[in-house]
Amino acid sequence: MKNILYIALCLVSYQLFSQETMHPSPAQSKKIVITGGTLHIGNGQVVSGNIIIEKGKLKIDMNAPSLAGDIEHIDATGKHIYPGIIAPNTNLGLVEVSSTKSTVDNVELGDIHPNIRSIVAYNTDSKIINTLRTNGVLFAQIVPSGGLIPGTSTVVQLDAWNWEDAAYALDNGVHLTMPALINRPTFMSSRRRDADVDQVKLGLERIDLARNFFKEAQAYLNEKTHAATNLKYEACKGLFDRSKSLYVNCDLVKEMLAAIHLAAEFNFKLVIVGGTDSWMIGDILKENKIAVILSEPHSLPATDDDAVDQPYKTGAMLQKAGVLFTICQDGSDGHSQQRNLAFQAGTMAAYGLTKEEALQAITLNAAKILGIDSRTGSLENGKDANLVICQGDLLDMKSSVLTHAFIQGRAINLDNKHSQLFERYKYKYSIK
């Protein structure tokens, strides 16, 4: 019995303390010069040049920089340098193991609570974070879920001791879950007591519920003084002055049109999240300057009538229509699958996009949609030094091997639990 308890304790201890030797990197202390690499700027340009990182900021030098003095020199000859990838619309840090309730903190009770801040629940010690960094994902938009208006999201950088350090763009978006506007009977719904309920009617009523809430918030914010502070209304202030975006989760055309109408009524800055059928209304999206965060490019078509490769080529169709878009991996396991964003972009590059357009979708486009493009998203002078160095093609699963990553000039440890387990069992079975 004692032996069994000892073994169990060892197993638990290994899980608890794996990665404990890893920690956030200190601020940049010396000048870094990266020479010889191919620079993928993130805006469609590819150039040969050198990068100088000083005080966490980028400088592109097309000439041979001086290597004298107290500097750190990285020879990137034969390698490729990319902006750090940005993962939008994720519950990373809010969910660790989706099937274990004690590790899930992404849903709040209630229906309308824009004042709920996802950032305060963000777990910087999540074991999943390091697996994303290994594939070049350096930033993420942390999004709450549940209810009609689940709360407010924040963009974080993925190398921090706590959520205060992680916050990169604090509380910069309010999220709304568009009700389904389709009666789609299923085997289970046909057996329920509410099988005859008009789901479209219910959906429209919930849209009116959101509309009335925003009207009340608008009236509240137009008052100069208040007898009492209403936190829900206060959280919507950024929507009305357009310092925040309204992110609406919806897929069908009629749902997206309802979202456009709602946003236009209040002059909100709108971003469609999901957008499965967005390729059908590209002209409307462009006309209204609405960006799209496409969900799960590696998925089946939405309907039997869609082409089997429609999810792969939707990005190229939006690009052709002039719509600003990026991609995300949502769902219950979206936090862990975000590490595959680069490879999903690579798939889109095989279905109509160029390699640089696909790269831009997950770097500069994502930064523009999240409102952080003045600081990151591309390799340009004066921006934060958020970049990765790769031996092969970052978008190709077979050749992508990261050798270096930097967040705001800090060299990031690319170790993770996956690589540690790999080394552990290589040793066990004497594999060389």
C-alpha positions as CSV (number, residue, x, y, z in Angstrom):
1,M,0.0,0.0,0.0
2,K,2.8,2.4,0.9
3,N,4.5,1.7,-2.5
4,I,1.2,2.5,-4.3
5,L,0.9,5.8,-2.5
6,Y,4.5,6.6,-3.2
7,I,4.1,6.0,-6.9
8,A,0.9,8.0,-7.0
9,L,2.6,10.9,-5.2
10,C,5.5,10.8,-7.7
11,L,3.2,10.9,-10.7
12,V,1.2,13.9,-9.2
13,S,4.4,15.7,-8.3
14,Y,5.8,15.3,-11.9
15,Q,2.6,16.8,-13.3
16,L,2.7,19.7,-10.8
17,F,6.3,20.6,-11.1
18,S,7.0,20.0,-14.8
19,Q,8.1,23.2,-16.4
20,E,8.7,24.7,-13.0
21,T,12.3,25.6,-14.1
22,M,10.8,27.7,-16.9
23,H,10.1,31.4,-16.1
24,P,9.4,34.6,-17.9
25,S,12.5,36.2,-19.5
26,P,14.0,39.4,-18.0
27,A,13.9,42.7,-19.9
28,Q,16.4,43.1,-22.7
29,S,19.8,44.1,-21.3
30,K,22.1,44.3,-24.3
31,K,21.7,45.2,-28.0
32,I,20.9,42.3,-30.2
33,V,21.9,42.1,-33.9
34,I,20.4,39.5,-36.2
35,T,22.2,39.1,-39.5
36,G,21.8,37.1,-42.7
37,G,18.1,36.1,-42.4
38,T,15.3,36.5,-44.9
39,L,12.8,39.0,-43.5
40,H,9.1,38.3,-44.0
41,I,7.8,41.7,-43.0
42,G,4.2,40.7,-42.5
43,N,2.8,43.2,-45.0
44,G,3.5,41.1,-48.1
45,Q,7.1,42.1,-48.5
46,V,10.1,39.7,-48.3
47,V,13.5,41.3,-48.1
48,S,17.1,40.4,-47.2
49,G,18.4,42.5,-44.4
50,N,19.4,42.7,-40.7
51,I,17.5,43.4,-37.6
52,I,18.7,45.4,-34.6
53,I,16.8,45.1,-31.3
54,E,17.4,47.8,-28.8
55,K,15.4,48.5,-25.7
56,G,12.7,46.1,-26.9
57,K,12.2,47.9,-30.2
58,L,12.9,46.9,-33.8
59,K,15.1,48.5,-36.4
60,I,15.6,47.1,-39.9
61,D,19.1,47.7,-41.3
62,M,19.7,46.9,-45.0
63,N,23.4,47.5,-44.7
64,A,25.9,45.4,-42.7
65,P,25.5,46.6,-39.1
66,S,28.5,47.0,-36.7
67,L,29.1,44.0,-34.5
68,A,31.5,45.8,-32.2
69,G,30.9,46.5,-28.6
70,D,28.7,44.8,-26.0
71,I,26.1,43.2,-28.3
72,E,24.5,39.8,-28.8
73,H,25.0,38.6,-32.4
74,I,22.7,36.0,-33.9
75,D,23.7,34.6,-37.3
76,A,20.4,33.8,-39.1
77,T,22.0,32.9,-42.5
78,G,19.7,30.5,-44.3
79,K,16.9,31.1,-41.9
80,H,13.6,33.0,-42.0
81,I,12.5,35.8,-39.7
82,Y,8.8,36.4,-39.1
83,P,6.6,38.6,-37.0
84,G,5.1,36.8,-34.0
85,I,1.8,35.1,-34.7
86,I,-1.4,36.5,-33.0
87,A,-4.1,34.1,-31.9
88,P,-7.5,35.9,-31.7
89,N,-10.7,34.6,-30.0
90,T,-9.3,32.0,-27.6
91,N,-9.9,30.8,-24.1
92,L,-6.2,30.2,-23.6
93,G,-5.4,30.6,-19.9
94,L,-9.1,30.3,-18.9
95,V,-9.4,26.6,-19.7
96,E,-6.7,24.0,-18.9
97,V,-8.5,20.7,-19.1
98,S,-11.9,21.2,-20.6
99,S,-13.3,18.1,-19.0
100,T,-12.1,19.1,-15.5
101,K,-14.4,21.7,-14.0
102,S,-11.9,23.1,-11.5
103,T,-9.6,24.2,-14.4
104,V,-12.3,25.9,-16.4
105,D,-13.0,29.6,-15.8
106,N,-14.3,31.0,-19.0
107,V,-18.1,31.2,-18.4
108,E,-19.9,33.4,-16.0
109,L,-23.5,32.9,-14.7
110,G,-26.1,35.3,-16.3
111,D,-26.9,36.6,-19.7
112,I,-25.7,40.2,-20.1
113,H,-22.5,41.1,-18.3
114,P,-20.1,43.2,-20.4
115,N,-18.3,44.2,-17.2
116,I,-16.9,40.7,-16.8
117,R,-13.2,41.0,-17.6
118,S,-11.6,37.8,-18.9
119,I,-8.1,39.1,-18.1
120,V,-8.5,38.7,-14.3
121,A,-9.1,35.0,-14.7
122,Y,-6.1,34.5,-17.1
123,N,-3.7,31.9,-15.8
124,T,-0.1,32.8,-16.9
125,D,1.1,29.5,-15.6
126,S,-1.0,27.4,-18.0
127,K,1.1,24.6,-19.4
128,I,-0.5,25.1,-22.8
129,I,1.0,28.6,-23.3
130,N,4.5,27.3,-24.0
131,T,3.3,24.9,-26.6
132,L,1.9,27.8,-28.6
133,R,5.2,29.8,-28.4
134,T,7.1,26.9,-29.8
135,N,5.1,27.3,-33.1
136,G,5.5,31.1,-33.2
137,V,2.3,32.2,-31.4
138,L,3.4,35.1,-29.2
139,F,0.1,36.9,-28.6
140,A,-3.5,35.9,-27.9
141,Q,-6.9,37.5,-27.4
142,I,-8.4,36.1,-24.2
143,V,-12.2,35.9,-24.7
144,P,-15.0,34.9,-22.2
145,S,-18.0,32.9,-23.2
146,G,-21.5,32.1,-22.0
147,G,-24.7,34.2,-22.2
148,L,-25.8,36.9,-24.7
149,I,-23.0,39.4,-23.8
150,P,-20.4,37.3,-22.0
151,G,-17.9,40.0,-21.3
152,T,-14.8,41.9,-22.3
153,S,-11.6,40.5,-23.9
154,T,-7.9,41.5,-23.5
155,V,-4.9,40.9,-25.8
156,V,-2.0,39.4,-23.9
157,Q,1.7,38.6,-24.6
158,L,2.6,35.1,-23.8
159,D,5.6,35.6,-21.5
160,A,4.5,37.0,-18.1
161,W,4.5,36.3,-14.4
162,N,0.9,37.5,-13.9
163,W,-2.1,38.9,-15.8
164,E,-1.0,42.5,-15.1
165,D,2.3,41.8,-16.8
166,A,0.6,39.9,-19.6
167,A,-1.9,42.5,-20.6
168,Y,-0.9,44.1,-23.9
169,A,-4.2,45.7,-24.9
170,L,-6.4,45.8,-21.9
171,D,-10.2,45.4,-22.2
172,N,-10.3,46.3,-25.8
173,G,-13.4,44.4,-27.0
174,V,-16.9,43.5,-25.9
175,H,-18.3,40.2,-27.1
176,L,-21.9,39.3,-28.2
177,T,-23.1,35.8,-29.1
178,M,-25.6,36.2,-31.9
179,P,-28.7,33.9,-31.4
180,A,-29.2,31.3,-34.1
181,L,-31.6,32.5,-36.7
182,I,-32.5,29.2,-38.2
183,N,-35.0,26.4,-37.4
184,R,-32.8,23.3,-37.7
185,P,-34.5,20.3,-36.2
186,T,-32.4,17.4,-34.9
187,F,-33.3,14.0,-33.5
188,M,-32.9,15.3,-30.0
189,S,-34.8,18.5,-30.5
190,S,-37.8,16.6,-32.0
191,R,-38.1,14.7,-28.7
192,R,-38.1,17.8,-26.5
193,R,-41.2,19.5,-25.3
194,D,-40.2,22.7,-27.0
195,A,-39.7,21.0,-30.4
196,D,-42.5,23.2,-31.9
197,V,-41.0,26.5,-30.6
198,D,-40.0,28.9,-33.4
199,Q,-36.2,29.3,-32.8
200,V,-35.9,32.2,-35.2
201,K,-38.5,34.1,-33.3
202,L,-36.7,33.4,-30.0
203,G,-33.5,34.5,-31.7
204,L,-35.0,37.8,-32.8
205,E,-36.3,38.4,-29.3
206,R,-32.8,38.0,-27.9
207,I,-31.4,40.4,-30.4
208,D,-34.0,42.9,-29.2
209,L,-32.8,42.2,-25.7
210,A,-29.3,43.2,-26.7
211,R,-30.6,46.2,-28.6
212,N,-32.6,47.4,-25.6
213,F,-29.6,47.0,-23.3
214,F,-27.4,49.1,-25.6
215,K,-30.1,51.8,-25.7
216,E,-30.2,51.9,-21.9
217,A,-26.4,52.0,-21.8
218,Q,-26.4,54.9,-24.3
219,A,-28.9,56.8,-22.3
220,Y,-26.9,56.2,-19.1
221,L,-23.6,57.3,-20.7
222,N,-25.3,60.5,-22.1
223,E,-26.1,61.6,-18.5
224,K,-23.5,63.9,-17.0
225,T,-24.0,62.6,-13.5
226,H,-25.4,59.4,-12.0
227,A,-27.0,58.6,-8.7
228,A,-25.3,55.2,-8.8
229,T,-22.6,53.7,-11.0
230,N,-23.8,50.9,-13.3
231,L,-20.8,48.7,-14.1
232,K,-22.5,47.0,-17.0
233,Y,-23.2,50.3,-18.7
234,E,-19.8,51.7,-17.9
235,A,-18.2,48.7,-19.6
236,C,-19.9,49.7,-22.9
237,K,-18.4,53.2,-23.0
238,G,-15.7,52.2,-25.3
239,L,-18.2,50.8,-27.8
240,F,-19.9,54.2,-28.2
241,D,-16.7,56.2,-28.5
242,R,-15.3,53.4,-30.8
243,S,-12.2,52.8,-28.7
244,K,-13.5,49.2,-28.4
245,S,-14.8,46.8,-31.0
246,L,-18.0,44.7,-30.7
247,Y,-17.1,41.1,-31.5
248,V,-20.2,39.2,-32.7
249,N,-20.1,35.4,-32.9
250,C,-22.2,34.3,-35.9
251,D,-22.0,32.2,-39.0
252,L,-25.0,32.5,-41.2
253,V,-25.7,35.3,-43.7
254,K,-28.9,36.4,-41.9
255,E,-27.1,36.4,-38.6
256,M,-24.2,38.5,-39.9
257,L,-26.7,41.0,-41.5
258,A,-28.5,41.3,-38.2
259,A,-25.1,42.0,-36.5
260,I,-24.3,44.7,-39.2
261,H,-27.7,46.3,-38.6
262,L,-27.3,46.3,-34.8
263,A,-23.8,47.8,-35.0
264,A,-24.9,50.5,-37.5
265,E,-27.7,51.5,-35.3
266,F,-25.2,52.5,-32.5
267,N,-22.2,53.3,-34.8
268,F,-20.2,50.4,-33.2
269,K,-17.0,49.2,-34.7
270,L,-17.9,45.6,-35.6
271,V,-15.9,42.4,-36.0
272,I,-17.6,39.2,-37.1
273,V,-16.3,36.1,-35.4
274,G,-16.9,32.7,-37.0
275,G,-18.1,34.0,-40.3
276,T,-18.6,30.6,-42.0
277,D,-20.8,32.1,-44.8
278,S,-18.9,35.4,-44.9
279,W,-17.7,34.6,-48.4
280,M,-21.3,35.1,-49.6
281,I,-21.4,38.8,-48.5
282,G,-17.9,40.0,-49.1
283,D,-19.1,43.1,-50.9
284,I,-21.3,44.1,-47.9
285,L,-18.5,43.5,-45.4
286,K,-16.1,45.6,-47.4
287,E,-18.7,48.4,-47.9
288,N,-19.3,48.6,-44.1
289,K,-15.6,48.1,-43.3
290,I,-16.2,45.0,-41.2
291,A,-13.4,42.7,-40.4
292,V,-13.8,38.9,-40.0
293,I,-12.1,36.4,-37.6
294,L,-12.6,33.1,-39.5
295,S,-13.2,30.1,-37.3
296,E,-11.5,26.8,-37.9
297,P,-10.3,26.8,-41.5
298,H,-9.6,23.0,-41.0
299,S,-13.3,22.0,-40.8
300,L,-16.1,20.4,-42.8
301,P,-18.4,22.6,-45.0
302,A,-21.3,24.2,-43.2
303,T,-23.9,22.7,-45.5
304,D,-24.3,19.8,-47.9
305,D,-24.5,22.3,-50.8
306,D,-21.1,23.9,-50.0
307,A,-18.0,22.8,-51.8
308,V,-16.0,20.3,-49.8
309,D,-13.0,22.6,-49.7
310,Q,-15.0,25.8,-48.9
311,P,-13.5,26.3,-45.4
312,Y,-10.0,26.2,-47.0
313,K,-10.7,28.8,-49.6
314,T,-12.9,31.2,-47.7
315,G,-9.9,33.3,-46.8
316,A,-8.8,33.7,-50.4
317,M,-12.4,34.8,-51.3
318,L,-12.4,37.4,-48.6
319,Q,-9.0,38.6,-49.6
320,K,-10.2,39.0,-53.2
321,A,-13.3,40.9,-52.0
322,G,-11.0,43.3,-50.0
323,V,-12.2,42.2,-46.6
324,L,-9.8,42.4,-43.6
325,F,-9.6,38.9,-42.0
326,T,-7.7,36.6,-39.8
327,I,-8.3,33.1,-38.5
328,C,-8.8,31.4,-35.1
329,Q,-9.4,28.0,-33.6
330,D,-12.4,28.2,-31.3
331,G,-14.4,25.4,-29.6
332,S,-13.8,23.7,-26.3
333,D,-10.2,22.7,-27.2
334,G,-9.4,25.9,-29.0
335,H,-6.9,26.9,-26.3
336,S,-4.6,24.1,-27.2
337,Q,-5.2,24.0,-31.0
338,Q,-4.1,27.6,-31.4
339,R,-0.6,26.3,-31.8
340,N,-1.7,25.1,-35.3
341,L,-2.6,28.6,-36.6
342,A,0.5,28.8,-38.8
343,F,-0.2,25.5,-40.5
344,Q,-3.9,26.4,-41.0
345,A,-2.7,29.6,-42.7
346,G,-0.4,27.4,-44.8
347,T,-3.4,25.4,-45.9
348,M,-5.1,28.6,-47.1
349,A,-2.0,29.4,-49.0
350,A,-2.7,26.2,-51.0
351,Y,-6.2,27.3,-51.7
352,G,-5.9,30.8,-53.3
353,L,-3.7,32.9,-51.0
354,T,-0.1,33.6,-51.5
355,K,2.3,32.5,-48.7
356,E,2.8,36.2,-47.7
357,E,-0.9,36.9,-47.7
358,A,-1.5,33.9,-45.5
359,L,1.3,35.1,-43.2
360,Q,-0.2,38.5,-43.1
361,A,-3.6,37.1,-42.1
362,I,-2.2,35.8,-38.8
363,T,0.2,38.7,-38.1
364,L,-0.6,42.2,-39.4
365,N,-4.2,41.5,-40.2
366,A,-4.8,40.1,-36.7
367,A,-3.0,43.1,-35.2
368,K,-5.2,45.5,-37.1
369,I,-8.4,43.8,-36.1
370,L,-7.4,43.8,-32.4
371,G,-6.2,47.4,-32.6
372,I,-2.5,46.7,-31.8
373,D,-1.0,47.2,-35.3
374,S,0.8,50.4,-34.2
375,R,2.9,48.2,-31.9
376,T,3.2,44.8,-33.4
377,G,2.1,42.5,-36.3
378,S,5.0,43.3,-38.7
379,L,8.7,43.8,-38.8
380,E,8.9,47.6,-39.1
381,N,11.1,50.3,-37.5
382,G,9.9,51.4,-34.1
383,K,7.6,48.5,-33.4
384,D,8.0,46.1,-30.5
385,A,10.5,43.4,-31.2
386,N,8.0,40.5,-31.4
387,L,9.5,38.0,-33.8
388,V,10.6,34.5,-34.4
389,I,13.5,32.9,-36.3
390,C,12.7,29.7,-38.2
391,Q,15.0,27.2,-39.9
392,G,12.3,26.4,-42.5
393,D,8.9,27.7,-43.6
394,L,6.9,28.8,-40.6
395,L,3.6,27.8,-42.4
396,D,4.8,24.3,-43.3
397,M,4.4,21.7,-40.6
398,K,7.2,19.5,-42.1
399,S,10.0,22.2,-42.1
400,S,9.0,24.6,-39.4
401,V,11.5,24.5,-36.6
402,L,11.9,27.6,-34.4
403,T,15.3,28.5,-33.1
404,H,14.6,31.8,-31.5
405,A,11.6,33.9,-30.3
406,F,11.5,37.4,-28.9
407,I,8.7,39.3,-27.2
408,Q,9.4,43.0,-26.7
409,G,13.1,42.2,-27.1
410,R,13.1,39.4,-24.5
411,A,14.6,36.1,-25.7
412,I,11.9,33.5,-25.0
413,N,12.5,30.0,-23.7
414,L,11.0,27.6,-26.4
415,D,10.9,24.6,-24.1
416,N,7.5,23.1,-23.2
417,K,5.9,20.1,-21.5
418,H,5.7,18.3,-24.9
419,S,9.4,18.5,-25.5
420,Q,10.1,17.6,-21.9
421,L,8.0,14.4,-22.2
422,F,9.7,13.7,-25.5
423,E,13.2,13.9,-23.9
424,R,11.9,11.9,-20.9
425,Y,10.8,8.9,-22.9
426,K,13.8,9.1,-25.3
427,Y,15.9,8.6,-22.2
428,K,13.7,5.8,-20.9
429,Y,13.9,3.8,-24.1
430,S,17.5,4.8,-24.9
431,I,16.5,6.4,-28.2
432,K,19.2,8.6,-29.8
